[in-house]
Amino acid sequence: MTVSRAAVGAVVGMALAFAGYFGGFAAFLLVAALGGLGWAAGRWFDTGGRLTDLREAYERSRR
């Protein structure tokens, strides 16, 4: 089952609206930032990213 991008956009918009209405501007920004991180992670996994790539990048940065 595939979910359309319009449906995902509507859900994200509603989540941001609820956060802004009930939690204020700081909650709106937090939800937006976490949503962006979630989108980036999902996009990375969709394009063939693997968890081992993250571990290897982390190890390279520690050297």
Buried (B, 14 or more C-beta within 10 A) or exposed (E): EEEEEEEEEEEBEEBBEEBBEEEEEEBBBEBBEEBEEEEEEEEEEEEEEEEEEEEEEEEEEEE
